[in-house]
């Protein structure tokens, strides 16, 4: 077997090999022995490619999971829509009111959009307790009365009489002077 390397060198012609005239020349892929340097280089390249394979494999597995998840989501959406079309119905959140039927000892759930009974159950012990009606208190008695001053007048009236509202600094000063200077400015 003939040894060849990646280094370029002049190939023997067919005439030199066989001693006959050359019809034509061509290049073919043929098995060749590698030099030790070529083997080391091929080993390094193989290691780099193996790392790339591991990275690509992990990325593709992640992509496959994402694609499978998306496909499952789409299939679920389609199944739900098909069920709606087939039955003409769908599940929705509806307000339900539980009412007590003391005569029959039942709690009754009534949907508030169609007023249909959706469920009944026995009243529990706490629900069986009927609240006593509270007596109505007349509005006049329900109002809280304002506290009275010592002289029997309303306290807010006596406070208003003592200190009338003041609009300006000048009025405040004249009011202080008229009242004997009971109030003094605070020193800062």
Secondary structure, DSSP 8 states (H G I E B T S, - for coil): -----SS------HHHHHSS---------------HHHHHHHHHHHHHHHHHHHHHHHHHHHHHHHHHHHHHHHHHHHHHHHHHHHHS-------EEEEEETTTTEEEEEETTT--EEEEEE--HHHH----------HHHHS----B-TTSSBHHHHHHHHS----SHHHHHHHHHHTTS-S-----
